[in-house]
Amino acid sequence: MTSDELNILVLEGDNLLGQLMCDMIRMYRIGAPQLSSSEVDACQMMKNQPFDLCIFDINLRGQLCDRAVAEANARAIPVLLLADGDEADQLSTRPARGLVVRKPASEEDIRGAAAQLLQSEPVR
């Protein structure tokens, strides 16, 4: 599977940061990103189409993204969490397959974590 065929869901409450994340994903040819700015929409997107990777900002307007992580787990989608401090420890649902990158994160940190999760993707 080529990187162009990889579908990546980006959940980011700040539209500008979300667009920057999607631009970075395209620029480094990690995959084809789709942006959601709400957890409800992200969960619906996961129900309606397959994703190879989810990148979630853990804190969305003061709420943790527990529902989105649970939905990704139910669909066996690896999750890359972007977190400030110890936010990941506060999640009630942990990713079944996932990594946490602490913010502020460099592009290299995000690229490396995404590559690691995508390499662990089972053969379909």
C-alpha positions as CSV (number, residue, x, y, z in Angstrom):
1,M,0.0,0.0,0.0
2,T,1.4,3.4,-1.0
3,S,1.2,6.4,1.3
4,D,-1.3,8.0,-1.1
5,E,-3.7,5.1,-0.3
6,L,-3.4,5.6,3.5
7,N,-6.3,7.4,5.0
8,I,-5.5,9.5,8.1
9,L,-8.0,11.1,10.3
10,V,-6.9,14.3,12.1
11,L,-8.9,15.5,15.0
12,E,-7.9,19.0,16.1
13,G,-10.1,21.6,17.7
14,D,-8.2,24.5,16.2
15,N,-8.9,24.6,12.5
16,L,-5.6,26.4,11.7
17,L,-3.5,23.8,13.6
18,G,-5.6,21.1,11.9
19,Q,-4.9,22.5,8.5
20,L,-1.2,22.7,9.3
21,M,-1.2,19.1,10.4
22,C,-3.0,18.0,7.2
23,D,-0.5,20.0,5.1
24,M,2.4,18.3,6.9
25,I,0.9,14.9,6.3
26,R,0.5,15.6,2.6
27,M,4.0,17.3,2.3
28,Y,5.8,14.3,3.8
29,R,3.5,11.9,1.8
30,I,2.4,10.1,5.0
31,G,-1.1,9.7,3.6
32,A,-4.3,11.4,2.6
33,P,-5.6,13.4,5.6
34,Q,-9.1,14.2,6.5
35,L,-9.7,16.9,9.2
36,S,-12.4,16.9,11.8
37,S,-12.7,19.6,14.4
38,S,-15.2,17.8,16.6
39,E,-15.1,14.4,18.4
40,V,-18.7,13.6,17.3
41,D,-17.8,14.2,13.6
42,A,-14.6,12.2,14.0
43,C,-16.5,9.2,15.4
44,Q,-19.1,9.4,12.6
45,M,-16.3,9.6,10.0
46,M,-14.7,6.4,11.5
47,K,-18.1,4.7,11.3
48,N,-18.5,5.6,7.6
49,Q,-15.1,5.0,6.2
50,P,-11.9,3.1,6.9
51,F,-8.8,4.9,8.3
52,D,-5.3,3.6,8.6
53,L,-4.3,6.0,11.3
54,C,-5.9,8.6,13.6
55,I,-4.0,11.6,14.9
56,F,-5.9,13.2,17.8
57,D,-5.3,16.3,19.9
58,I,-6.1,14.8,23.3
59,N,-7.7,18.0,24.6
60,L,-10.6,19.4,22.5
61,R,-11.9,22.7,23.9
62,G,-11.4,21.5,27.5
63,Q,-12.7,17.9,26.9
64,L,-10.6,14.8,26.5
65,C,-11.1,12.7,23.3
66,D,-12.2,9.5,25.1
67,R,-15.1,8.7,22.7
68,A,-12.8,9.1,19.6
69,V,-10.2,6.8,21.2
70,A,-12.9,4.2,22.0
71,E,-14.2,4.4,18.4
72,A,-10.7,4.0,17.0
73,N,-10.1,1.0,19.3
74,A,-13.4,-0.6,18.2
75,R,-12.2,-0.4,14.6
76,A,-8.6,-1.4,15.4
77,I,-7.2,1.9,14.1
78,P,-3.8,2.9,15.6
79,V,-3.9,6.3,17.4
80,L,-1.3,9.0,17.7
81,L,-2.2,11.3,20.6
82,L,-0.8,14.8,20.8
83,A,-0.8,15.8,24.5
84,D,0.3,18.5,26.8
85,G,2.0,17.3,30.0
86,D,0.2,14.3,31.6
87,E,-3.1,14.6,29.7
88,A,-2.7,11.1,28.3
89,D,-2.8,9.7,31.9
90,Q,-6.2,11.4,32.3
91,L,-7.9,9.5,29.4
92,S,-10.5,6.9,30.6
93,T,-9.9,5.0,27.4
94,R,-6.4,4.1,26.3
95,P,-5.6,3.4,22.6
96,A,-5.2,-0.3,22.0
97,R,-2.4,0.5,19.6
98,G,-1.1,4.0,20.0
99,L,1.7,6.4,20.9
100,V,1.7,9.7,22.7
101,V,3.7,12.7,21.4
102,R,4.2,15.6,23.8
103,K,3.4,19.1,22.6
104,P,4.9,21.2,21.4
105,A,5.9,18.5,19.0
106,S,8.3,18.8,16.1
107,E,7.3,17.6,12.6
108,E,10.0,14.9,13.0
109,D,8.4,13.7,16.2
110,I,5.0,13.4,14.6
111,R,6.4,11.8,11.4
112,G,8.4,9.3,13.3
113,A,5.5,8.2,15.5
114,A,3.1,8.0,12.5
115,A,5.6,5.9,10.6
116,Q,6.1,3.6,13.6
117,L,2.3,3.1,13.9
118,L,1.8,2.6,10.2
119,Q,4.6,0.0,10.1
120,S,2.9,-2.0,12.8
121,E,-0.3,-2.1,10.7
122,P,-1.3,-5.7,10.0
123,V,-1.2,-6.9,6.4
124,R,-4.7,-6.8,4.9
